[in-house]
Amino acid sequence: MSSRHDRVAAIDVGDSARLPVPVWRDIVDFCARHDVEMTSVPTGAGPAVLDATIRKLAGVDAIAVFACPDPNTRLAREVLAGVLGTQSVVGLDELLDKRRTRALCRRLGIPVPDGLEGPGRQIAERAAELLARTGRVVVKDPAGHGGLGVTAVTDRAELLRALAGDETVVVEAFLEGEEFSVEAVCGPSGVQFVGWLAKGRTGDSEHPLTRVRYAPVETVPETLRAPCERLLRATGYHGIAEVEMVVAYGRAYMLECNPRTSGVTPVLHFSGRGSSSLRLVADLCGAPQPGGPVTAAADFPLTDREAWPADPRAHCARPPALYETRVFMWGEPTDLQERLARQDPSRGASLADRVRAADALLAGESMPTAS
């Protein structure tokens, strides 16, 4: 095997619970074929476990991190720093902190929502002025994840209550537009784009994880690709990244960059692109990149009342209780819409909206905005 690194290792911190079985099986099989040592670190591991993992991996040249959500990524960060040195986590630290990511985007000229950050009590009046100008703001915990610590506010008194403490927060103007996620792998070959998802409108009352999400067959459009590549290259980050963006007023605005796998990962796997985790290991090893014929794909949560769809081009994943059961479907866009509409007309209509938004972006059209 022609390796980019003599000894490659992988650490799994909770990620196997998030990924559907076929996705995880491919990763495990690939690592076994290419002599990549896999080490599992339990969620919530303490200093003794982390120290033992660091000692075990001493001498490796590169580490592929399989971790989700952010608390697990922070555990993996301690292992990376202990084995490869603190320089190896500089980019990771920049992306894990929403304040630092926003600041870097501004320096690079990447659009971000108008906003400010700092201790709540100190920025309260300026945040209230932003609310008065825009009518709606979003208050974020800089270290939050999965929608935790994120609150949309339209009332001044409510905003001032939310900012009454000394905890550092990010306050951003709410943008009415279409939400997209881009997934990339940053390794020895540079920034490789795995794919992208259309996730619906920002004004939707549902969190993106509870919606129908759509992965187009086309490669990532330049509107999304260019700012993502600029940000990732600037950090020097090595690993998997999911970038969340809103397209509004004809521009792509960066919301945050998650340096880890996410709910995007399995959708892109079932579209034939190969999972980002497998792609990262392949790049570190210098092995051929995985992936087969690419098609469109979609995913959505399944309620307890619904039967699993009897469809040869669908996969149902029931992970541990922390995550919801999800259905992954793949096929041509019109075929996907017909199959989903037969199962649930409202979901079929939602998917049609995602397809239209993706097609408009690919055509270079401005995203529609609410009146």
Buried (B, 14 or more C-beta within 10 A) or exposed (E): EEBBBEBBBBBBBBBBBBBBEBBBEBBBEBBEEBEBBBBBBEBEBEEEBBBEBBEBBEEBBBBBBBBBBBBBBBBBBBBBBBBBEEEBBEBBBBBBBBBBBBBBBEEEEBBBBBBBBBEBEEBBEBBBEBBEEBEBBBBBBBBBBBEEBBBEBEEBEEBBEBBEEEEBBBBBBBBBBBBBBBBBBBBEBEBBBBBBBBBBBBEBEEEBBBBBBBBBBBEBBEBBBEBBBBBBBBBEBBBBBBBBBBBBEEBBBBBBBBBBBBBBBBBBBBBBBBBBBBBBBBBBBBBEEBBEEBBBBBBBBBEEEEEEBEBEBBBBBEBEEEBBBBBBBBBEBEBBBEBBBEBBEEBBEBBBBBBBBBBBBBEEEEBBBEE
